[in-house]
Amino acid sequence: MLLESVLHHACFHAGQVEQIGNQSGEPPAALEVELEQPALLAMVQKAVRLQGSFSHNWPVWERVIALLGSGALDVRPLIGGVFPLREWKAAFEKMERGEIVKAVLRTREG
């Protein structure tokens, strides 16, 4: 299960895992999440916050991509800087302090 893998390998102490939307585009009638004991233990020990959101779905992303592509939506004023991945902590701290709205993390130099 992907969630268990994220909890064990990718989520840091006091981290957050967020599921945004779903593939069908419709809110689920019910949601069942089963975690094996090791994953649940990892979630508790790491103080992980698990959150879901239905605010974004595939049709919304398609519309945003079209708006960006057409130039009708300019997000440049929202981007407070482009940071090398190794400076992720400084970028997140700037966002947390409200100095910038969004940070772009660059995974490659150049």
Secondary structure, 3 states (H helix, E strand, C coil): CHHHHHHHHHCCCCCEEEEECCCCCCCCCCCCCCCCHHHHHHHHHCCCEEEEECCCCHHHHHHHHHHHHHCCCCCHHHEEEEEEHHHHHHHHHHHHCCCCCEEEEECCCC
